[in-house]
Amino acid sequence: MKLSYFVRLLSVCIGLLLPLYGYSFSWEELEKKYQQFEYTPKNPYIRVNPFNRNPLVAIIGFSLENPATVSLVIKGKNNEKDLITHFPQEKKDWTIPVYGLYPKHLNQIMIIVQEKGEKEIIYSHKIKTGAVGASQLWYIPKQKPQDNLFYYASGGGNGPKGIVFDEYGNIRFFFDPHYDGSYKQTHILHDHLITDYGSGIIEVSSLLGEKLRDFRLPKDFESYQHDIGEGPNGTLLIVGSNKSSKGYILNKEVSLAYDQILVTDLTGKVIKVFDMATILNPDRSIFSNPIDIYGKADWLHLNSVKYLSKDNSLLISGKHLGIFKIDYETGKLKWMITPHLQLQKSGADGKRASIADKALTAVNAQSKPYPIDVQKGFQTVDDFHWPMMNHSVSQLPSGVISIFSNNGPLNNKKIKSLKKSDVLFFKVDEEQKTVQLVKRIPLPVYAPIASSAVQINEQELFVLAADLDDKNITSSFDKFYRYNIKTGEKQYESDIYWKDYFFHARPISFQEFSTVDIQNHKI
């Protein structure tokens, strides 16, 4: 039954108002309400904040007489760039997820319909959004934006909220799981929002904010909110500790912390466990004494893990020891980028074989090894130093490995900590077992914890510098940077002030969001 324009318009207006009062739907309810009326691109079904967890997302539904492709445009405000999302599949019935709306704003959008061989038709609409729960949050661009780029941030003292900023300083996505508390975070992994509550509970939600499920981690496993990585075949790589894990340090049995990687699927089923204490050796004296966290030896301090599909391996950053690569199938150590100290034994009890042959030899640009004091970390040189106090390891398409590194070496008391943050780029020759520092991007700030460096594309690097000191304010703050990888030139900088520092930030693309959320749903 076709309804009048007035009735359809009234249903759209009600859909715009309901989310502002906290009402949320399930997909079943959305589908039921959608079937009551007929919707077209001229008079579409629009539901803002459908699951009451993100006021800056919406769902648009309509049907066409003939199959066609569709594009969605969110007009930029104040002469900012438009956000354009293309849906290339030709079909008649459309359910479109809308990401990237401005908060507390009457957003102008355009639905562009393109039938094959016909001129495109543009339909304009407006979507009103409410405010986001981010009082006293300031994002201050220090350089003029050059591109329509977006950055996702979460965690730390700001809790598990997931926020996307554009380079102009606007919030364009604000996932709020309605859970307070410090040092929790939400990652975007396998096209889902993965929230770690730090209490043994992991929640899985859609990008639109619909809670799909939650699961409890094994009782002996404690997650550690620095990282959850994206494993193979839809798995999660959860960094944490095993409560019962013990090892020997200085001939004394101690409890170990932050040296476990738990592999689960999205239902919580445990696939694998990697215990780095059995692979490496907790008794290595890179530090005079391992940092004691709540009575446990934080000898390694895992803070990032990346799955490399090319050779089915894990690339791992341990803040206190360096970079490691292990075989995903067998768990065996492939190589280490670490000072050549105390590698004659391995295992939590120190009774396993030497791993000295896994330590890569540092070489210069002419492939000549540096002197032994450099290999051990006792001496620094201009063109090489080991990654120490490091975060956020990743591998570029070229094979070069990047790492956010703070200072080093730390294993010789006569050499002072550098107290300097860099992004280091290493070239590894696995056959020759060598490592060369091919590039260093020095940062203008010192960011000792939780910081990261992530590739945007082949030319550009995104950097989070977290928990910075400012004598003019009472709290810490963060910086976002964008650098040209080839030239090392800083292309963008911004300051972010909000409660506390972020644990996690990276570039994202709303185009990548566009179809994953609604594959199994049609309203």
Sequence and secondary structure as in RCSB ss.txt:
>XXXX:A:sequence
MKLSYFVRLLSVCIGLLLPLYGYSFSWEELEKKYQQFEYTPKNPYIRVNPFNRNPLVAIIGFSLENPATVSLVIK
GKNNEKDLITHFPQEKKDWTIPVYGLYPKHLNQIMIIVQEKGEKEIIYSHKIKTGAVGASQLWYIPKQKPQDNLF
YYASGGGNGPKGIVFDEYGNIRFFFDPHYDGSYKQTHILHDHLITDYGSGIIEVSSLLGEKLRDFRLPKDFESYQ
HDIGEGPNGTLLIVGSNKSSKGYILNKEVSLAYDQILVTDLTGKVIKVFDMATILNPDRSIFSNPIDIYGKADWL
HLNSVKYLSKDNSLLISGKHLGIFKIDYETGKLKWMITPHLQLQKSGADGKRASIADKALTAVNAQSKPYPIDVQ
KGFQTVDDFHWPMMNHSVSQLPSGVISIFSNNGPLNNKKIKSLKKSDVLFFKVDEEQKTVQLVKRIPLPVYAPIA
SSAVQINEQELFVLAADLDDKNITSSFDKFYRYNIKTGEKQYESDIYWKDYFFHARPISFQEFSTVDIQNHKI
>XXXX:A:secstr
    HHHHHHHHHHHHHGGGGT    HHHHHHHHTTS   SSS EEEESTTSS TTEEEEEEEEEEEEEEEEEE 
 STT   EEEEEEEEEEEEEEEEE   TTSEEEEEEEEE TTS  EEEEEEEE    S TT EEEESS   S  E
EEEE GGGTT EEEEETTS EEEEE  S   SS EEEEETTEEEEE SSSEEEEE TT  EEEEEE  TTEEEEE
EEEEE GGG EEEEEEETT EEEETTEEEEB S EEEEE TT  EEEEEEHHHHS TT TTSSS EEETTEEESS
 EEEEEEETTTTEEEEEETTTEEEEEETTT  EEEEES S S S BSTTS B   GGGB EEB TTS B  HHHH
HTSS BTTB    SEEEEEE TTS EEEEE     S TTS      EEEEEEEETTTTEEEEEEEEE SS   SS
 EEEESSSSEEEEEEEEE  TTSSS EEEEEEEETTT  EEEEEEEESSS  SEEEEE HHHHTTGGGTT   
